[in-house]
Amino acid sequence: MVRFTVLASGSKGNSAVVTGGRTRILVDCGLSCRELFRRMSLAGEDPQTLDAIIITHEHSDHVHGVAVTARKLGIPVYFTEATHGAWRRWLTPRRQMTYTQWLEQCRKQAAERQAEAECAAEEGEPDETDLLADAEPVSPGMADIAAADAQAEAAKPQKDAAWLPAVEYFEAGRPFVIGDISISPFTIPHDAADPVGFVLQAEGVRMAFATDLGYIPPNVKAQLQALDLLLLESNHDLEMLRDGPYPWSVKQRVLSRVGHLSNDAAADFLENGYDGQAAYVILAHLSESNNLPELARVMAERALNGGASLLANALLLANQHEPLSSIFF
């Protein structure tokens, strides 16, 4: 049996479960562990049966709960090496300060050094005899104990927010296998370290994830053929985005070739670049601020009208706030 369940899709969190044979994989983990388990329960999925997590890219709406979930279940997480490194840096950001804060810190340090120098000049430096007299005698046995304590303290594991039970690396363009599911990762154009989409295959069923991409290049078009299920981004309506509340810099990012697919771009692919063979087309990653489900649906339906197969292309919309009913093959 093959089962496909979208748990959440949108800018606040993305996650889906794919079951093939005896293997169950979580694709992205953009929900908190608690919310993820709640959504899985609502969808009739058991979190304890998950075998692995695979990650498309390191943006928080795709990785927010990955560390806690993986540790709680004791399962491996699959990244590209660059995505794993970017995710670790995101969890442990460097402290930053403004130029004014840096100047203030320099003034304080200079004042402290000046005060120490003046104090030393008034009191005089202690000679070696004074230091020896003040030193507390330490027996050889106590010295050994102190050294052992220091070594034990140094050996204590430090808390690491990015610690995972197991990490596995994959590369775009190199298929790999987890249990009964084969995975073909492919490069997508998005503003992340090494973003990928996936085609997952189990029991002869092919399912594709293609979200978070600014446009659909030839390599992605080639992957999105001969599918049984297509999860495709339809993020925003162009007019709603242009007139919407986002700052202009964010609008530019979303509209760029490493941003997100508009309804128009998704519809253009469905009409001109897609073979029309998937039994299910799921529109995903819809913006709550810059899109309406009805707009995305109408444009996709028009594009699919007169498609290659009348028995294919059942159109569904993934939701941010509740799981989509499971699809079985």
ZAMARGU-4260 file (C-alpha; in steps of 0.2 Angstrom, whole numbers, plus 5000, padded with zeros to 4 digits):
<rodrens>
0) 5000/5000/5000 | 5006/5018/4996 | 4999/5032/5006 | 5002/5051/5004 | 4997/5063/5018
5) 5000/5082/5018 | 5000/5088/5036 | 5003/5106/5033 | 5008/5118/5018 | 5011/5136/5019
10) 5023/5149/5025 | 5020/5144/5043 | 5025/5126/5041 | 5027/5112/5028 | 5026/5093/5031
15) 5020/5077/5023 | 5020/5059/5026 | 5024/5046/5013 | 5021/5027/5016 | 5027/5014/5004
20) 5027/4996/5009 | 5034/4995/5027 | 5043/5012/5026 | 5036/5028/5032 | 5045/5045/5028
25) 5042/5062/5034 | 5046/5075/5020 | 5051/5091/5029 | 5047/5095/5047 | 5041/5113/5048
30) 5029/5111/5062 | 5034/5109/5081 | 5035/5091/5087 | 5019/5093/5097 | 5009/5100/5082
35) 5016/5087/5070 | 5011/5073/5081 | 4994/5081/5083 | 4992/5083/5064 | 4997/5065/5062
40) 4985/5059/5074 | 4971/5068/5065 | 4976/5060/5049 | 4977/5043/5056 | 4996/5042/5056
45) 5006/5035/5070 | 5022/5046/5073 | 5031/5031/5081 | 5031/5022/5064 | 5041/5035/5055
50) 5058/5028/5049 | 5066/5044/5043 | 5065/5063/5039 | 5071/5070/5023 | 5073/5089/5021
55) 5071/5100/5005 | 5080/5115/5012 | 5084/5124/5028 | 5071/5138/5029 | 5062/5138/5046
60) 5045/5133/5038 | 5053/5117/5033 | 5064/5113/5047 | 5056/5121/5063 | 5053/5105/5072
65) 5066/5093/5065 | 5078/5092/5079 | 5065/5089/5093 | 5056/5076/5082 | 5071/5067/5077
70) 5077/5066/5095 | 5061/5060/5102 | 5058/5047/5089 | 5077/5042/5087 | 5076/5042/5068
75) 5089/5049/5055 | 5087/5065/5046 | 5093/5066/5027 | 5100/5082/5021 | 5112/5088/5008
80) 5128/5093/5016 | 5126/5111/5012 | 5108/5111/5019 | 5114/5103/5035 | 5127/5116/5038
85) 5115/5130/5035 | 5103/5123/5047 | 5116/5121/5060 | 5121/5139/5058 | 5103/5145/5059
90) 5101/5136/5076 | 5117/5144/5082 | 5118/5161/5076 | 5132/5173/5079 | 5130/5187/5091
95) 5129/5204/5081 | 5131/5221/5088 | 5129/5239/5080 | 5144/5251/5078 | 5138/5261/5092
100) 5137/5246/5104 | 5155/5241/5098 | 5161/5258/5102 | 5153/5258/5120 | 5161/5241/5123
105) 5178/5248/5118 | 5176/5263/5130 | 5171/5251/5144 | 5186/5240/5141 | 5198/5254/5140
110) 5191/5262/5157 | 5193/5245/5165 | 5211/5243/5160 | 5215/5261/5165 | 5207/5257/5183
115) 5217/5241/5185 | 5233/5250/5180 | 5231/5264/5192 | 5227/5252/5206 | 5242/5242/5203
120) 5253/5257/5203 | 5246/5263/5220 | 5248/5246/5228 | 5264/5239/5220 | 5266/5222/5212
125) 5268/5208/5224 | 5285/5199/5223 | 5287/5180/5222 | 5289/5178/5241 | 5271/5186/5244
130) 5263/5175/5231 | 5271/5159/5239 | 5265/5164/5256 | 5247/5167/5250 | 5246/5151/5241
135) 5237/5137/5249 | 5247/5121/5250 | 5240/5107/5240 | 5245/5089/5244 | 5250/5078/5229
140) 5233/5068/5232 | 5223/5084/5231 | 5232/5090/5215 | 5227/5073/5207 | 5209/5075/5212
145) 5208/5093/5206 | 5216/5088/5189 | 5203/5073/5188 | 5189/5085/5191 | 5195/5097/5178
150) 5196/5083/5165 | 5179/5077/5170 | 5171/5094/5168 | 5180/5096/5151 | 5173/5079/5145
155) 5155/5083/5149 | 5145/5084/5134 | 5140/5102/5129 | 5121/5105/5125 | 5120/5106/5106
160) 5103/5112/5099 | 5108/5104/5082 | 5112/5087/5089 | 5103/5073/5080 | 5102/5054/5083
165) 5109/5051/5065 | 5113/5062/5050 | 5113/5055/5032 | 5119/5065/5017 | 5112/5064/4999
170) 5116/5074/4983 | 5104/5081/4970 | 5104/5070/4955 | 5109/5055/4965 | 5095/5043/4969
175) 5095/5034/4986 | 5084/5022/4995 | 5076/5022/5012 | 5068/5005/5016 | 5054/5002/5003
180) 5055/5020/4996 | 5067/5026/4982 | 5070/5045/4982 | 5077/5055/4968 | 5082/5073/4973
185) 5083/5086/4960 | 5090/5104/4961 | 5077/5118/4962 | 5080/5137/4960 | 5077/5145/4978
190) 5086/5156/4989 | 5093/5143/5001 | 5110/5134/5002 | 5106/5119/4992 | 5087/5117/4989
195) 5080/5101/4981 | 5063/5094/4976 | 5060/5075/4977 | 5052/5061/4967 | 5048/5047/4978
200) 5043/5030/4971 | 5036/5015/4980 | 5027/5000/4973 | 5027/5008/4956 | 5019/5024/4962
205) 5028/5040/4958 | 5025/5056/4969 | 5034/5072/4966 | 5037/5087/4978 | 5040/5104/4969
210) 5038/5119/4980 | 5048/5134/4985 | 5055/5137/4968 | 5056/5154/4958 | 5053/5146/4941
215) 5052/5129/4933 | 5069/5126/4924 | 5071/5111/4911 | 5078/5099/4924 | 5063/5101/4935
220) 5051/5099/4920 | 5060/5083/4916 | 5057/5076/4934 | 5038/5081/4934 | 5033/5069/4921
225) 5025/5051/4921 | 5019/5054/4939 | 5005/5047/4949 | 5004/5062/4961 | 5011/5080/4959
230) 5013/5092/4974 | 5016/5109/4965 | 5018/5126/4972 | 5005/5140/4968 | 5011/5153/4981
235) 5004/5169/4976 | 4992/5180/4965 | 5003/5193/4956 | 4991/5207/4959 | 4988/5203/4977
240) 5007/5202/4980 | 5010/5218/4972 | 4996/5227/4981 | 4999/5218/4997 | 5006/5222/5014
245) 5024/5215/5012 | 5039/5227/5011 | 5045/5230/4993 | 5061/5220/4997 | 5051/5205/5002
250) 5040/5206/4986 | 5055/5207/4975 | 5062/5191/4984 | 5046/5182/4981 | 5044/5187/4963
255) 5063/5183/4959 | 5069/5168/4950 | 5074/5161/4967 | 5058/5165/4976 | 5041/5157/4974
260) 5029/5151/4960 | 5014/5162/4956 | 4997/5155/4951 | 5001/5161/4934 | 5018/5151/4933
265) 5010/5135/4940 | 4996/5136/4928 | 5008/5139/4913 | 5017/5124/4918 | 5001/5113/4920
270) 4995/5119/4903 | 5012/5119/4893 | 5025/5109/4902 | 5016/5095/4910 | 5011/5078/4903
275) 4994/5077/4911 | 4996/5060/4918 | 4995/5062/4937 | 4980/5055/4946 | 4981/5069/4958
280) 4988/5087/4957 | 4989/5096/4974 | 4992/5114/4974 | 5003/5119/4989 | 5012/5133/4999
285) 4998/5145/4996 | 5001/5162/5004 | 4988/5167/5016 | 4992/5186/5013 | 4994/5186/4994
290) 4983/5172/4988 | 4966/5165/4989 | 4962/5146/4987 | 4948/5150/4974 | 4960/5160/4963
295) 4973/5146/4963 | 4960/5133/4959 | 4952/5142/4945 | 4968/5146/4936 | 4974/5128/4938
300) 4957/5121/4932 | 4958/5131/4917 | 4976/5125/4913 | 4971/5107/4916 | 4955/5108/4905
305) 4957/5097/4890 | 4972/5088/4898 | 4979/5072/4891 | 4968/5060/4903 | 4950/5063/4908
310) 4954/5050/4922 | 4968/5060/4929 | 4971/5077/4937 | 4960/5077/4952 | 4964/5094/4959
315) 4966/5096/4978 | 4972/5111/4988 | 4984/5108/5003 | 4980/5118/5019 | 4991/5127/5032
320) 4980/5124/5047 | 4974/5106/5044 | 4980/5090/5036 | 4973/5085/5019 | 4964/5068/5018
325) 4976/5054/5014 | 4978/5048/4996 | 4979/5029/4994 | 4986/5020/4979
</rodrens>
